């Protein structure tokens, strides 16, 4: 997956940078994850920087998946999901993170079992295990409609669960609430990317069978509508800031479903680097947003004080706020281009219902993100700032996420104006 950069950089430089953009985003996220792990070193660790580097290295396989989504064939998507769960459960001392791993494991095990059952039924009905070869065979109408339609619906189940849209939006909320700040974004980006790749692989060549294509559009339209409406409706009722970040992440899965419902054979966000840059943006934006959420109170009144981060280091807090706004698709952020990409796809394919749903979801996401930032700044009360500073490594991690998002914004803006 390459990404075109402005021609004024020169042909050679543009070619080199276009291949590096999908790689640079996960690398920046790895650096931020190492810094966060360093700040959260446990008592008794004699070499916290070494521990942070080791933790960052364990996240490298997930970073590779984010950088090269083409690797995610259906079997590899299941393997990537299993690896994500294993990383969550690797430390038995971390009980909340282990509990999250168990919840995700159970729901994914059921989803993959149903999808593999559907794959087996499709292979029996068509005589081939390859999606592109199945649709011409099924178009001959040698098998009953109930058989292949049920099998097709079952085969898509794993992708719907992995994307995390409502009614499966519980796992992103649990993940960002229970997992550590340096692990949750990598797991979320990997699982959602695996879900998108799962659906794309299963829909490969489906336009050769019009009845199957119509059925898939109906199923994905229903799933996208539920994801957008359910995510928007529950976004403001989440009890903790971390869970609100998880709800914003689940809306990203709804955007993928809406794009596929309008154009099942087209890769979502193809005009903005495809799934690679979408996942890279999701990784960095959720990294900064979840780190910011750790400084916010779970509940507060209208005259609450600003959080420690904003009282001692307001510019670092603003950097985290930028990541949160980008996750919500606010104007002036790279996330805005992703929401607009989906809206344009829906408009071109004449899907006004889903377009209305995307609009409502965006209004809810932007409103909640703006409210969270207002709470973070708080109300001035004249008291001196707290004496204890926020660890420098956490502030550097916030700036790493923010600066990477700004670079991505510049790249997309330059591409549109170039």
Secondary structure, 3 states (H helix, E strand, C coil): CCCCCCHHHCHHHHHHHHHHHHHHHHHHHHHHHHHHHHHCCCCCCCCHHHHHHHHHHHCHHHHHHHHCHHHCCHHHHHHHHHHHHHHHCCCCCCHHHHHHHHHHHHHHHHHHHHHHHHHHHHHHHHCCCCHHHHHHHHCCCCCCHHHHHHHHHHHCHHHHHHHCCCCCCHHHHHHHHHCCHHHHHHHHHHHHHHHHHHHHHHCCCHHHCHHHHHHHHHHHHHHHHHHHHHHHHHHCCCCCHHHHHHHHHHHHHHHHHHHHHHCCCCCCCHHHCHHHHHHHHHHHHHHHHHHHHCCCCCCCCCCCCCCHHHHHCHHHHHHHHHHHHHHCCCCCCHHHHHHHHHHHHHHHCCCHHHHHHHHHHHHHHHHHHHHHHHHHHCCCCCCCCCCCCCCHHHHHHHHHHHHHHHHHHHHHHHHHHC
